[in-house]
Amino acid sequence: RGTARCVNDADQFFDIVSIDTGSTPITANIPGADQHGMPVKPVAQFLERWAALRAAARNAATDLHIAIVGAGAGGIEVALAMQYRIHGESGRAQFTIISDGPAILASHPAGVQRRLDAILSARGIAVRLHTPVRRALPDGLELDDGNLLPANHVVWITGAAAPAWPHNSGLQTDERGFIAVNSELQSISHPQVFAAGDVASMIATPRPKSGVYAVRQGPPLAENLRR
């Protein structure tokens, strides 16, 4: 029998457990990122801060400056969705997407990149490429070239990193700290533990950290748990 120790020190006993807690943004190498900014995960925490940001935008006398760090699919989608919601609520905000890479949507075809570039331009969302972030500050981002990008709010969407607790719990993890599972989504070290989505790593057949793969794992995971 296993035990899950919760953050309030309560113990939850289990015979079988399924873990689908997601990942965290990659910010460990950026000083100040944990103190200054809004990581999109965990989602519950992000939603609370997103509500406060929308209220600030509605009450702002001048445009808020919002920086989105990360130009992958998640960063582009969140930037467009946040702008649409804030402007739809008569809020005031300008958006800048920042990436240390040479292009948005680096893993997508060139045609997709061009179409999204055009959409971002039409929507007035600025994009800064080849722009690594050196540190996060209370009033913005210090860039690698030493310049300051002023920002009232910074949203971090910088790829998937593993939370610390799976490795600390004694579960076998891959080299990045994600729970190592087999083709049945079952922990390699603890057969009573299943894991799916971004928190898991299928050792034999690795998958990108993307929601589409997490969704596809749902039906076989449910069947395996019933069995």
C-alpha positions in Angstrom: 0.0 0.0 0.0 1.3 3.5 -0.8 0.9 6.8 0.8 0.7 10.3 -0.7 1.7 13.1 1.6 -0.2 16.3 0.8 1.0 19.8 1.2 -1.2 20.2 4.3 0.6 17.2 5.8 -2.5 15.0 5.4 -1.8 11.4 4.2 -3.8 9.8 1.4 -3.4 6.0 1.2 -3.8 4.2 -2.0 -3.5 0.8 -3.7 -3.2 2.3 -7.2 -2.5 5.9 -8.0 -2.6 7.8 -11.3 -0.5 10.9 -11.5 -1.2 13.6 -14.1 0.0 16.8 -12.5 1.8 18.3 -15.5 5.1 20.1 -15.7 6.5 23.5 -14.8 8.0 26.2 -17.1 11.8 26.2 -17.5 12.9 29.2 -15.4 15.5 27.7 -13.1 18.4 29.3 -15.0 16.9 32.8 -15.0 17.5 34.7 -11.7 14.3 36.4 -10.4 12.0 34.4 -12.6 10.3 32.7 -9.6 9.7 36.0 -7.9 8.7 38.2 -10.8 6.3 36.7 -13.3 3.4 34.4 -14.0 4.2 30.8 -14.9 1.3 29.2 -16.8 1.7 26.1 -14.7 0.4 25.1 -12.3 -2.8 26.2 -14.0 -4.8 26.9 -10.8 -2.2 29.4 -9.6 -2.0 31.0 -13.0 -5.8 31.5 -13.2 -5.8 33.4 -9.9 -3.1 35.8 -11.1 -4.7 36.0 -14.6 -7.9 37.3 -13.0 -5.9 39.9 -11.1 -4.1 40.9 -14.3 -7.4 41.4 -16.2 -8.8 43.6 -13.4 -5.6 45.7 -13.5 -6.0 46.1 -17.3 -9.6 47.2 -16.9 -8.6 49.8 -14.4 -5.5 51.0 -16.1 -5.2 54.7 -17.2 -2.6 53.7 -19.8 -1.6 50.5 -21.5 -0.1 47.8 -19.3 3.0 46.2 -20.8 2.8 42.4 -20.8 5.8 40.3 -21.8 5.4 36.7 -22.9 8.6 34.7 -22.6 8.5 31.8 -25.0 7.6 31.8 -28.7 6.4 28.2 -29.1 2.9 27.1 -29.7 2.0 27.8 -26.1 3.4 31.3 -26.0 1.7 32.3 -29.2 -1.6 30.9 -28.2 -1.6 32.4 -24.7 -0.5 35.8 -26.1 -3.4 35.9 -28.6 -5.9 34.6 -26.1 -4.9 37.0 -23.4 -5.0 40.0 -25.8 -8.4 38.9 -27.1 -9.9 38.6 -23.6 -8.4 41.8 -22.2 -9.4 43.9 -25.2 -12.9 42.3 -25.1 -13.3 43.5 -21.5 -12.2 47.1 -22.5 -8.8 46.5 -20.8 -5.6 48.3 -21.8 -2.5 46.3 -22.6 0.3 45.9 -25.1 2.0 42.5 -25.6 5.5 41.5 -26.5 6.6 38.0 -27.2 10.3 37.2 -26.5 12.4 34.3 -27.6 16.1 33.5 -27.6 15.5 31.5 -30.9 15.6 32.7 -34.5 11.9 32.1 -35.2 8.5 31.7 -33.6 7.0 28.1 -33.5 10.5 26.6 -34.1 9.2 23.1 -34.4 6.5 24.0 -37.0 6.7 24.2 -40.8 7.8 27.5 -42.3 4.3 28.1 -43.7 2.7 28.0 -40.3 5.4 30.4 -39.0 4.6 32.9 -41.7 0.9 32.7 -41.1 1.2 33.3 -37.4 3.8 36.1 -38.0 1.1 37.8 -40.1 -1.6 37.3 -37.5 0.6 38.6 -34.7 1.5 41.7 -36.8 -2.1 42.4 -37.6 -3.0 42.1 -33.9 -0.3 44.5 -32.9 1.7 42.0 -30.8 5.4 42.7 -31.0 7.9 39.8 -31.4 11.5 40.0 -30.3 13.7 37.1 -31.5 17.4 36.3 -30.7 16.6 37.9 -27.3 17.7 35.8 -24.3 16.6 36.9 -20.9 19.3 37.4 -18.3 17.2 38.1 -15.3 13.7 39.1 -14.2 13.2 42.3 -12.3 10.2 43.9 -10.5 9.8 46.4 -13.4 10.7 44.2 -16.4 13.3 41.9 -17.9 17.0 42.5 -18.2 18.0 41.1 -21.5 21.3 39.4 -22.4 22.6 42.5 -24.1 22.1 44.5 -20.9 19.1 46.4 -22.0 15.9 46.5 -19.9 12.5 45.6 -21.4 9.9 47.3 -19.2 7.0 45.1 -18.3 4.2 45.4 -15.7 3.6 41.6 -16.0 5.7 38.7 -17.3 4.2 35.4 -18.4 6.6 32.4 -18.6 5.9 29.8 -21.2 9.4 28.4 -21.8 9.0 24.7 -22.3 8.4 21.9 -19.8 10.5 21.2 -16.8 9.9 18.5 -14.2 8.7 19.3 -10.7 11.2 18.2 -8.0 8.8 16.0 -6.0 8.7 12.9 -8.3 12.5 12.3 -8.0 12.5 13.2 -4.3 9.7 10.6 -3.7 11.9 7.7 -4.8 10.1 7.1 -8.1 12.4 6.3 -11.0 12.7 9.4 -13.3 14.4 10.1 -16.6 17.5 12.3 -16.8 15.2 15.5 -16.7 13.3 14.4 -13.6 10.0 13.2 -15.3 8.4 10.0 -14.0 9.7 7.0 -16.1 6.9 4.9 -17.4 6.5 1.9 -19.7 4.2 1.5 -22.6 1.3 0.9 -20.2 1.9 4.3 -18.6 3.1 2.4 -15.5 6.0 3.4 -13.3 9.1 1.4 -14.1 10.1 1.3 -10.5 6.7 1.2 -8.7 4.0 -0.9 -10.6 1.2 0.5 -8.4 1.9 4.0 -9.8 0.7 5.2 -13.2 1.6 8.5 -14.8 0.5 10.4 -17.9 0.8 13.7 -19.5 3.7 16.1 -19.1 4.8 14.7 -15.7 5.6 11.3 -17.3 8.2 10.2 -19.7 7.6 7.1 -21.9 11.1 5.6 -21.9 10.8 3.2 -24.9 8.8 5.6 -27.1 9.4 9.3 -26.0 6.8 11.9 -26.8 7.0 15.7 -26.9 5.7 17.6 -23.9 2.5 18.6 -25.6 -1.2 18.5 -24.6 -2.2 16.5 -27.7 -0.2 13.5 -26.5 -1.5 13.8 -23.0 -5.1 13.7 -24.3 -4.4 10.7 -26.4 -3.1 8.8 -23.3 -6.4 9.2 -21.5 -8.4 6.3 -23.0 -5.6 3.6 -22.6 -4.8 4.9 -19.2 -8.4 4.6 -18.1 -8.5 1.0 -19.5 -5.3 0.0 -17.8 -6.4 1.4 -14.4 -9.7 -0.6 -14.7 -7.7 -3.8 -15.5 
